[in-house]
Amino acid sequence: MFNRILVVCVGNICRSPSGEYLLKGLLPNKHIASAGVGALVGKPADKMAAEVALNNGVSLEGHVAQQLDSSLCRDYDLILVMEKGHIEAVTNIAPEARGKTMLFGQWIGQKDIPDPYRQSREAFDHAYCLIADAAKAWAKKL
């Protein structure tokens, strides 16, 4: 069973915190965290990402970006990445994690969720909608 889920993007300040906190709300009995393959370590969630999440009833308050490493990969049963290219990045960090790494957008048409970092409010809204749809789909599967 997948009881420990790690959500991964690049900086761990936009997409993965949103996915993490959405999944925490939908799956309160699971341990869910997030990390980045090129994390802005120690940074809070991006201001625009936090604003968009809050407008949708989800607080990213207290989030602190962390770097993905092999020990984190070992500690989780399922690793959900935002883009197909992130699967390779995770595999480069922890080759043994390949079999438990899947797309966050797996159940919404295997979609990549584009990075809104330093883009418009519309880009953040679009990414958040995809993340929310994907989180609901994962919650049904798990």
N, CA, C and O of each residue as an XYZ file, in Angstrom:
568
protein
N       0.841     -1.197      0.000
C       0.000      0.000      0.000
C       0.881      1.253      0.000
O       1.988      1.254      0.539
N       0.379      2.284     -0.598
C       1.110      3.546     -0.666
C       0.695      4.441      0.505
O      -0.299      5.161      0.416
N       1.444      4.396      1.583
C       1.131      5.214      2.749
C       2.031      6.433      2.875
O       1.706      7.384      3.586
N       3.164      6.398      2.182
C       4.124      7.510      2.215
C       4.332      7.990      0.783
O       4.894      7.281     -0.051
N       3.866      9.215      0.515
C       3.866      9.752     -0.845
C       4.695     11.032     -0.889
O       4.526     11.931     -0.065
N       5.593     11.094     -1.869
C       6.449     12.265     -2.052
C       6.109     12.916     -3.390
O       6.101     12.246     -4.423
N       5.830     14.205     -3.378
C       5.503     14.966     -4.581
C       6.744     15.776     -4.968
O       7.332     16.470     -4.138
N       7.132     15.673     -6.250
C       8.395     16.263     -6.696
C       8.194     17.181     -7.901
O       7.458     16.860     -8.835
N       8.877     18.343     -7.855
C       9.003     19.212     -9.026
C      10.451     19.695     -9.057
O      11.341     18.987     -8.586
N      10.700     20.861     -9.588
C      12.086     21.343     -9.685
C      12.485     22.096     -8.418
O      13.330     21.626     -7.657
N      11.883     23.257     -8.190
C      12.312     24.119     -7.090
C      11.681     23.829     -5.746
O      12.165     24.295     -4.715
N      10.589     23.050     -5.750
C       9.826     22.723     -4.543
C       9.238     23.976     -3.889
O       9.166     24.082     -2.665
N       8.816     24.928     -4.745
C       8.165     26.123     -4.199
C       6.831     26.457     -4.883
O       6.095     27.313     -4.393
N       6.505     25.798     -6.007
C       5.245     26.092     -6.709
C       4.359     24.845     -6.811
O       3.391     24.690     -6.067
N       4.712     23.966     -7.745
C       3.846     22.823     -8.047
C       3.817     21.758     -6.957
O       2.739     21.349     -6.526
N       4.979     21.304     -6.507
C       4.967     20.190     -5.541
C       4.366     20.575     -4.189
O       3.683     19.744     -3.591
N       4.584     21.797     -3.670
C       3.874     22.123     -2.423
C       2.360     22.127     -2.613
O       1.617     21.673     -1.743
N       1.907     22.645     -3.762
C       0.460     22.648     -4.028
C      -0.072     21.216     -4.072
O      -1.108     20.913     -3.479
N       0.637     20.344     -4.774
C       0.235     18.935     -4.831
C       0.272     18.272     -3.473
O      -0.628     17.513     -3.115
N       1.329     18.565     -2.711
C       1.471     17.995     -1.366
C       0.282     18.374     -0.482
O      -0.355     17.507      0.116
N      -0.013     19.671     -0.402
C      -1.064     20.125      0.509
C      -2.456     19.714      0.039
O      -3.331     19.453      0.865
N      -2.672     19.653     -1.267
C      -3.956     19.142     -1.776
C      -4.127     17.671     -1.396
O      -5.189     17.271     -0.920
N      -3.085     16.869     -1.606
C      -3.171     15.443     -1.260
C      -3.353     15.240      0.244
O      -4.092     14.352      0.667
N      -2.677     16.066      1.055
C      -2.849     15.964      2.505
C      -4.307     16.158      2.899
O      -4.815     15.469      3.784
N      -4.983     17.105      2.235
C      -6.398     17.349      2.517
C      -7.289     16.207      2.069
O      -8.283     15.892      2.723
N      -6.934     15.587      0.951
C      -7.747     14.498      0.385
C      -7.437     13.143      1.015
O      -8.297     12.263      1.064
N      -6.215     12.979      1.493
C      -5.763     11.688      2.048
C      -5.144     11.910      3.437
O      -3.937     11.749      3.617
N      -5.985     12.282      4.416
C      -5.444     12.657      5.727
C      -4.735     11.528      6.475
O      -3.975     11.799      7.405
N      -4.960     10.287      6.098
C      -4.326      9.157      6.784
C      -2.999      8.745      6.166
O      -2.386      7.771      6.601
N      -2.554      9.477      5.159
C      -1.276      9.177      4.493
C      -0.223     10.201      4.920
O      -0.552     11.327      5.294
N       1.038      9.795      4.859
C       2.146     10.727      5.113
C       2.588     11.277      3.758
O       3.063     10.528      2.904
N       2.433     12.580      3.566
C       2.719     13.200      2.271
C       3.678     14.362      2.472
O       3.503     15.179      3.376
N       4.693     14.425      1.620
C       5.675     15.506      1.669
C       6.035     15.877      0.233
O       5.510     15.297     -0.717
N       6.933     16.847      0.085
C       7.376     17.237     -1.254
C       8.851     17.605     -1.218
O       9.423     17.878     -0.162
N       9.449     17.604     -2.410
C      10.861     17.945     -2.564
C      11.090     18.394     -4.001
O      10.207     18.278     -4.851
N      12.296     18.910     -4.259
C      12.630     19.366     -5.601
C      13.922     18.761     -6.087
O      14.842     18.523     -5.304
N      13.993     18.510     -7.401
C      15.226     17.963     -7.984
C      16.303     19.048     -8.070
O      17.490     18.744     -8.195
N      15.886     20.303     -8.002
C      16.816     21.435     -7.949
C      16.233     22.455     -6.989
O      16.044     23.621     -7.335
N      15.952     21.998     -5.779
C      15.180     22.776     -4.808
C      15.847     24.091     -4.420
O      17.071     24.204     -4.359
N      15.002     25.067     -4.164
C      15.429     26.343     -3.590
C      15.357     26.137     -2.074
O      14.474     26.660     -1.394
N      16.310     25.365     -1.575
C      16.307     24.854     -0.209
C      16.079     25.960      0.824
O      16.730     27.005      0.806
N      15.134     25.690      1.722
C      14.837     26.608      2.813
C      13.840     27.704      2.479
O      13.424     28.453      3.363
N      13.449     27.807      1.208
C      12.524     28.866      0.788
C      11.077     28.451      1.066
O      10.749     27.265      1.028
N      10.218     29.427      1.345
C       8.790     29.131      1.480
C       8.183     28.934      0.093
O       8.858     29.089     -0.925
N       6.908     28.592      0.077
C       6.196     28.473     -1.200
C       6.228     29.820     -1.912
O       6.185     30.871     -1.271
N       6.304     29.782     -3.234
C       6.255     30.986     -4.065
C       4.998     31.787     -3.703
O       3.930     31.219     -3.474
N       5.147     33.103     -3.657
C       4.055     33.991     -3.252
C       2.796     33.796     -4.112
O       1.687     33.704     -3.585
N       2.977     33.733     -5.425
C       1.826     33.569     -6.319
C       1.203     32.176     -6.153
O      -0.021     32.042     -6.160
N       2.038     31.140     -6.004
C       1.517     29.783     -5.793
C       0.700     29.735     -4.508
O      -0.367     29.123     -4.471
N       1.195     30.376     -3.458
C       0.490     30.396     -2.174
C      -0.834     31.147     -2.284
O      -1.840     30.743     -1.700
N      -0.822     32.242     -3.037
C      -2.034     33.042     -3.222
C      -3.097     32.263     -3.995
O      -4.269     32.257     -3.618
N      -2.681     31.610     -5.072
C      -3.624     30.821     -5.885
C      -4.185     29.665     -5.052
O      -5.386     29.396     -5.088
N      -3.319     28.987     -4.306
C      -3.783     27.875     -3.458
C      -4.784     28.385     -2.418
O      -5.839     27.782     -2.219
N      -4.453     29.487     -1.764
C      -5.331     30.040     -0.731
C      -6.685     30.450     -1.311
O      -7.719     30.267     -0.669
N      -6.676     31.003     -2.523
C      -7.932     31.358     -3.195
C      -8.782     30.122     -3.482
O      -9.988     30.221     -3.706
N      -8.134     28.959     -3.472
C      -8.842     27.686     -3.690
C      -9.006     26.908     -2.385
O      -9.300     25.712     -2.398
N      -8.815     27.590     -1.269
C      -9.067     26.981      0.033
C      -7.943     26.126      0.600
O      -8.163     25.355      1.534
N      -6.735     26.255      0.044
C      -5.605     25.449      0.513
C      -4.478     26.387      0.953
O      -4.035     27.240      0.185
N      -4.022     26.220      2.192
C      -2.923     27.040      2.691
C      -1.597     26.317      2.511
O      -1.472     25.142      2.856
N      -0.608     27.021      1.969
C       0.752     26.483      1.841
C       1.647     27.023      2.961
O       2.871     26.903      2.906
N       1.022     27.611      3.964
C       1.731     28.185      5.109
C       2.622     27.136      5.774
O       2.201     26.004      6.010
N       3.835     27.526      6.064
C       4.751     26.619      6.757
C       5.589     25.748      5.840
O       6.463     25.021      6.311
N       5.336     25.807      4.526
C       6.130     24.997      3.597
C       7.568     25.509      3.551
O       7.815     26.714      3.516
N       8.512     24.560      3.552
C       9.936     24.883      3.412
C      10.516     23.937      2.357
O      10.448     22.718      2.509
N      11.078     24.492      1.305
C      11.609     23.693      0.194
C      12.764     22.807      0.659
O      13.619     23.228      1.438
N      12.767     21.560      0.157
C      13.866     20.637      0.458
C      14.334     19.943     -0.812
O      13.563     19.736     -1.749
N      15.602     19.592     -0.822
C      16.239     18.941     -1.958
C      15.928     17.440     -1.942
O      16.012     16.791     -0.900
N      15.573     16.909     -3.095
C      15.390     15.468     -3.238
C      16.753     14.791     -3.169
O      17.701     15.231     -3.820
N      16.851     13.733     -2.388
C      18.081     12.938     -2.339
C      17.702     11.457     -2.241
O      16.527     11.110     -2.114
N      18.703     10.605     -2.303
C      18.425      9.167     -2.343
C      17.756      8.682     -1.062
O      16.947      7.756     -1.117
N      18.066      9.276      0.089
C      17.430      8.806      1.319
C      15.944      9.167      1.338
O      15.130      8.375      1.814
N      15.579     10.336      0.837
C      14.153     10.679      0.725
C      13.449      9.698     -0.204
O      12.352      9.231      0.100
N      14.072      9.388     -1.328
C      13.482      8.439     -2.276
C      13.237      7.081     -1.605
O      12.203      6.450     -1.826
N      14.175      6.650     -0.802
C      14.049      5.371     -0.090
C      12.898      5.375      0.902
O      12.231      4.359      1.097
N      12.668      6.538      1.534
C      11.679      6.648      2.608
C      10.227      6.654      2.140
O       9.321      6.527      2.963
N       9.986      6.798      0.850
C       8.619      6.927      0.347
C       8.228      5.744     -0.538
O       9.061      5.167     -1.238
N       6.922      5.392     -0.489
C       6.382      4.261     -1.252
C       6.044      4.666     -2.681
O       6.077      3.837     -3.591
N       5.721      5.937     -2.876
C       5.280      6.441     -4.170
C       5.854      7.844     -4.348
O       5.751      8.687     -3.457
N       6.460      8.083     -5.511
C       7.017      9.395     -5.831
C       6.266      9.916     -7.055
O       6.278      9.293     -8.117
N       5.620     11.053     -6.893
C       4.825     11.642     -7.971
C       5.526     12.881     -8.501
O       5.783     13.826     -7.755
N       5.834     12.873     -9.796
C       6.564     13.976    -10.429
C       5.649     14.770    -11.359
O       4.652     14.249    -11.859
N       5.997     16.026    -11.581
C       5.149     16.920    -12.376
C       5.341     16.800    -13.882
O       4.432     17.121    -14.649
N       6.526     16.337    -14.319
C       6.804     16.227    -15.754
C       7.527     14.915    -16.037
O       8.240     14.383    -15.186
N       7.329     14.412    -17.243
C       7.988     13.154    -17.635
C       9.499     13.226    -17.441
O      10.113     12.239    -17.034
N      10.107     14.373    -17.726
C      11.545     14.544    -17.554
C      12.008     14.398    -16.111
O      13.168     14.078    -15.853
N      11.097     14.634    -15.173
C      11.457     14.500    -13.759
C      11.665     13.032    -13.375
O      12.366     12.740    -12.406
N      11.063     12.116    -14.122
C      11.268     10.687    -13.838
C      12.751     10.366    -13.992
O      13.338      9.671    -13.163
N      13.343     10.879    -15.060
C      14.775     10.662    -15.284
C      15.612     11.341    -14.200
O      16.608     10.781    -13.742
N      15.210     12.542    -13.789
C      15.942     13.254    -12.741
C      15.918     12.469    -11.427
O      16.936     12.360    -10.744
N      14.751     11.923    -11.077
C      14.639     11.101     -9.859
C      15.509      9.859     -9.997
O      16.219      9.484     -9.064
N      15.451      9.222    -11.164
C      16.229      8.007    -11.412
C      17.735      8.279    -11.337
O      18.497      7.423    -10.886
N      18.162      9.452    -11.771
C      19.583      9.818    -11.664
C      20.011      9.954    -10.206
O      21.143      9.620     -9.855
N      19.114     10.440     -9.364
C      19.405     10.618     -7.937
C      19.336      9.272     -7.204
O      20.166      8.981     -6.342
N      18.335      8.459     -7.558
C      18.117      7.182     -6.876
C      17.584      6.161     -7.888
O      16.370      6.013     -8.028
N      18.478      5.454     -8.596
C      18.050      4.509     -9.632
C      17.014      3.490     -9.146
O      16.141      3.077     -9.909
N      17.114      3.093     -7.889
C      16.188      2.089     -7.337
C      14.762      2.627     -7.183
O      13.835      1.851     -6.952
N      14.577      3.941     -7.306
C      13.253      4.547     -7.137
C      12.440      4.539     -8.432
O      11.267      4.913     -8.416
N      13.031      4.123     -9.546
C      12.346      4.186    -10.837
C      10.992      3.492    -10.822
O      10.023      4.020    -11.367
N      10.912      2.330    -10.213
C       9.673      1.547    -10.216
C       8.537      2.144     -9.408
O       7.387      1.735     -9.568
N       8.832      3.096     -8.548
C       7.783      3.700     -7.723
C       7.595      5.184     -8.036
O       7.006      5.927     -7.251
N       8.108      5.605     -9.200
C       7.994      7.001     -9.623
C       6.989      7.100    -10.768
O       7.128      6.423    -11.787
N       5.983      7.944    -10.593
C       4.934      8.103    -11.601
C       4.615      9.584    -11.776
O       4.997     10.422    -10.959
N       3.913      9.881    -12.850
C       3.470     11.253    -13.104
C       2.336     11.644    -12.165
O       1.417     10.859    -11.928
N       2.405     12.851    -11.636
C       1.295     13.385    -10.846
C       0.038     13.423    -11.723
O      -1.071     13.187    -11.244
N       0.227     13.721    -13.004
C      -0.898     13.798    -13.941
C      -1.265     12.464    -14.586
O      -1.943     12.440    -15.613
N      -0.828     11.370    -14.001
C      -1.060     10.012    -14.539
C      -2.529      9.753    -14.900
O      -2.826      9.241    -15.979
N      -3.427     10.106    -14.005
C      -4.845      9.740    -14.178
C      -5.660     10.833    -14.854
O      -6.883     10.722    -14.938
N      -5.014     11.881    -15.335
C      -5.735     12.923    -16.094
C      -5.162     12.989    -17.508
O      -5.048     14.064    -18.096
N      -4.806     11.833    -18.038
C      -4.288     11.760    -19.405
C      -2.777     11.776    -19.488
O      -2.211     12.141    -20.518
N      -2.118     11.380    -18.404
C      -0.646     11.363    -18.341
C      -0.059     12.710    -18.733
O       0.936     12.788    -19.454
N      -0.690     13.761    -18.247
C      -0.265     15.118    -18.596
C       0.905     15.591    -17.741
O       0.971     15.318    -16.542
N       1.829     16.310    -18.386
C       2.828     17.078    -17.654
C       2.108     18.297    -17.077
O       1.182     18.829    -17.689
N       2.539     18.726    -15.910
C       1.988     19.943    -15.322
C       3.062     21.020    -15.465
O       4.102     20.951    -14.809
N       2.811     22.021    -16.325
C       3.838     23.015    -16.645
C       4.228     23.873    -15.441
O       3.408     24.174    -14.573
N       5.488     24.249    -15.418
C       6.030     25.058    -14.330
C       5.599     26.516    -14.504
O       5.941     27.135    -15.512
N       4.856     27.078    -13.544
C       4.408     28.469    -13.671
C       5.408     29.487    -13.110
O       5.165     30.692    -13.181
N       6.518     29.019    -12.559
C       7.471     29.892    -11.873
C       7.853     31.091    -12.740
O       8.227     30.944    -13.903
N       7.749     32.279    -12.145
C       8.066     33.555    -12.805
C       7.206     33.827    -14.043
O       7.625     34.526    -14.965
N       6.006     33.263    -14.045
C       5.081     33.515    -15.156
C       3.853     34.258    -14.641
O       3.826     34.725    -13.503
N       2.845     34.359    -15.491
C       1.636     35.131    -15.179
C       0.742     34.407    -14.165
O       0.892     33.217    -13.889
N      -0.183     35.184    -13.635
C      -1.195     34.632    -12.729
C      -1.965     33.511    -13.445
O      -2.309     32.494    -12.842
N      -2.224     33.717    -14.733
C      -2.953     32.700    -15.510
C      -2.180     31.391    -15.558
O      -2.780     30.318    -15.493
N      -0.872     31.462    -15.669
C      -0.036     30.246    -15.691
C      -0.148     29.508    -14.353
O      -0.219     28.280    -14.327
N      -0.163     30.253    -13.247
C      -0.315     29.641    -11.922
C      -1.708     29.027    -11.766
O      -1.851     27.923    -11.241
N      -2.738     29.756    -12.228
C      -4.114     29.231    -12.153
C      -4.236     27.943    -12.957
O      -4.833     26.971    -12.494
N      -3.672     27.938    -14.161
C      -3.723     26.753    -15.028
C      -3.025     25.564    -14.371
O      -3.577     24.464    -14.327
N      -1.819     25.784    -13.864
C      -1.076     24.708    -13.209
C      -1.845     24.198    -11.995
O      -1.928     22.990    -11.773
N      -2.409     25.119    -11.207
C      -3.145     24.718    -10.010
C      -4.361     23.858    -10.373
O      -4.640     22.861     -9.708
N      -5.077     24.245    -11.420
C      -6.246     23.458    -11.846
C      -5.839     22.033    -12.223
O      -6.506     21.071    -11.841
N      -4.743     21.902    -12.973
C      -4.245     20.572    -13.337
C      -3.835     19.784    -12.093
O      -4.143     18.598    -11.976
N      -3.144     20.442    -11.171
C      -2.702     19.778     -9.938
C      -3.917     19.321     -9.128
O      -3.937     18.204     -8.611
N      -4.927     20.184     -9.019
C      -6.134     19.838     -8.258
C      -6.854     18.648     -8.892
O      -7.271     17.731     -8.185
N      -7.003     18.655    -10.216
C      -7.657     17.533    -10.905
C      -6.867     16.245    -10.706
O      -7.445     15.187    -10.456
N      -5.542     16.339    -10.817
C      -4.686     15.167    -10.671
C      -4.720     14.644     -9.233
O      -4.736     13.432     -9.015
N      -4.732     15.551     -8.255
C      -4.779     15.140     -6.846
C      -6.075     14.378     -6.555
O      -6.064     13.356     -5.868
N      -7.183     14.884     -7.083
C      -8.479     14.196     -6.881
C      -8.450     12.812     -7.521
O      -8.957     11.846     -6.951
N      -7.856     12.723     -8.702
C      -7.763     11.425     -9.397
C      -6.890     10.454     -8.599
O      -7.242      9.282     -8.467
N      -5.762     10.919     -8.068
C      -4.915     10.060     -7.245
C      -5.634      9.620     -5.986
O      -5.532      8.462     -5.580
N      -6.365     10.542     -5.363
C      -7.097     10.211     -4.138
C      -8.097      9.080     -4.385
O      -8.271      8.206     -3.536
N      -8.748      9.101     -5.540
C      -9.684      8.007     -5.884
C      -8.958      6.682     -6.047
O      -9.454      5.637     -5.626
N      -7.771      6.730     -6.664
C      -7.000      5.505     -6.920
C      -6.399      4.925     -5.644
O      -6.253      3.710     -5.510
N      -6.052      5.808     -4.712
C      -5.388      5.351     -3.489
C      -6.384      5.091     -2.379
O      -5.994      4.700     -1.279
